[in-house]
């Protein structure tokens, strides 16, 4: 059912030939970011729906002015993922590793799917690098 909702957002977005496409994409990505933030469900919702996130990110940005809006949206989504990971520091519980994994997977997906022309803030890239160093350090010490 969740995949059908995101498929509908992609269909609607693809059919719109104005800047409203970016509004539809933004609403879809906002809803997806809520899945990434969710701690109430032990059901794995993010992993099976990462392809929906990819589809939302893959919508064309060929319209004039769409590129800047898309860059802001991507920057915000990556920032939200990183914030979700940071909020898990020092916490314990069954849901914590899953939430960290899902947000890191989403971050990697976003960074690998977006075009090189998309502007992502330097602070976001530095934060990703710091997380990579921490994760590698944990892996080497275990």
matplotlib code that plots the C-alpha trace (Angstrom):
import matplotlib.pyplot as plt

x = [0.0, 2.8, 4.5, 1.2, 1.0, 4.5, 3.9, 0.9, 3.1, 5.6, 2.8, 1.2, 4.6, 5.6, 2.3, 2.7, 4.7, 5.1, 7.0, 4.2, 6.0, 8.6, 5.8, 4.4, 7.9, 8.4, 5.2, 6.2, 9.7, 8.3, 6.1, 9.0, 11.1, 8.4, 9.0, 12.7, 12.0, 9.4, 10.3, 6.8, 6.7, 8.9, 7.8, 10.4, 8.9, 11.9, 14.0, 11.3, 10.4, 13.8, 12.9, 10.0, 12.4, 14.7, 11.7, 10.8, 14.4, 14.6, 11.7, 13.0, 14.2, 14.3, 11.9, 13.4, 13.9, 13.3, 17.0, 17.4, 14.2, 15.4, 18.8, 17.2, 14.9, 17.8, 19.8, 16.9, 16.3, 20.0, 20.1, 17.0, 18.6, 21.8, 19.8, 17.9, 21.2, 22.6, 19.5, 20.2, 23.5, 23.6, 20.2, 19.4, 16.6, 15.5, 14.5, 17.7, 20.0, 17.2, 16.6, 20.3, 20.7, 17.6, 18.7, 22.3, 20.9, 18.7, 21.6, 23.8, 20.9, 20.3, 24.0, 24.4, 21.2, 21.4, 23.0, 26.4, 24.8, 22.7, 24.1, 24.6, 25.9, 29.5, 28.3, 26.2, 29.1, 31.4, 28.8, 28.6, 32.3, 32.4, 29.8, 31.8, 34.9, 32.9, 31.3, 34.7, 36.2, 33.4, 33.9, 37.6, 37.3, 34.7]
y = [0.0, 2.4, 1.7, 2.5, 5.9, 6.8, 5.5, 7.8, 10.7, 9.8, 9.5, 12.8, 14.5, 13.1, 14.4, 17.9, 20.2, 23.1, 24.0, 22.4, 19.1, 20.1, 20.7, 17.2, 15.8, 17.7, 16.4, 12.8, 13.3, 14.9, 11.8, 9.5, 11.5, 10.7, 7.0, 7.6, 9.4, 6.9, 4.9, 3.5, 0.6, -2.5, -3.4, -2.7, 0.0, 1.9, -0.9, -2.2, 1.3, 2.7, 2.2, 4.7, 7.3, 6.7, 7.2, 10.5, 11.6, 10.5, 12.8, 15.2, 18.7, 20.0, 22.9, 26.4, 27.1, 23.4, 22.7, 25.1, 23.9, 20.3, 21.1, 22.6, 19.6, 17.1, 19.1, 19.1, 15.3, 14.4, 16.8, 15.1, 11.6, 12.7, 14.4, 11.1, 9.2, 11.8, 11.6, 7.9, 8.5, 6.9, 5.4, 1.7, -0.5, -2.8, 0.0, 2.1, 0.0, -0.3, 3.5, 4.2, 1.6, 3.0, 6.6, 5.7, 3.6, 6.5, 8.9, 6.7, 6.2, 10.0, 10.8, 8.1, 8.9, 12.7, 14.4, 16.0, 19.3, 19.2, 21.5, 19.9, 22.0, 21.5, 21.0, 18.0, 16.4, 17.0, 15.4, 12.4, 12.0, 12.3, 9.5, 7.4, 7.8, 6.9, 3.8, 2.6, 3.1, 1.1, -1.7, -1.8, -2.0, -4.7]
z = [0.0, 0.9, -2.5, -4.3, -2.6, -3.6, -7.1, -7.3, -6.2, -9.0, -11.6, -10.6, -10.6, -14.0, -15.5, -14.3, -16.7, -14.4, -11.2, -9.3, -10.0, -7.4, -4.9, -5.5, -5.2, -2.0, -0.4, -1.3, 0.1, 3.2, 3.8, 3.1, 5.7, 8.2, 7.6, 8.2, 11.5, 12.8, 15.9, 16.7, 14.3, 14.5, 11.0, 8.3, 6.1, 4.8, 3.3, 1.0, -0.1, -0.9, -4.6, -4.1, -2.7, -5.8, -8.1, -6.4, -6.7, -10.4, -11.5, -14.1, -13.1, -16.6, -15.9, -15.5, -11.8, -10.7, -10.2, -7.3, -5.6, -6.1, -4.6, -1.5, -1.1, -1.4, 1.0, 3.5, 3.1, 3.7, 6.7, 8.1, 7.7, 9.4, 12.2, 12.7, 13.0, 15.4, 17.6, 18.2, 19.9, 23.3, 23.0, 23.2, 22.1, 19.3, 17.0, 17.2, 15.0, 12.4, 12.4, 12.0, 9.2, 7.3, 7.5, 6.4, 3.5, 2.5, 2.7, 0.5, -2.0, -2.2, -2.7, -5.4, -7.3, -7.6, -10.5, -10.0, -10.8, -7.6, -5.0, -1.6, 1.3, 2.4, 6.0, 4.9, 3.1, 6.1, 8.4, 6.1, 6.2, 10.0, 10.2, 7.8, 10.0, 13.2, 11.5, 10.2, 13.6, 15.2, 12.6, 13.1, 16.9, 17.0]

ax = plt.figure().add_subplot(projection="3d")
ax.plot(x, y, z, "-o")
ax.set_aspect("equal")
plt.show()
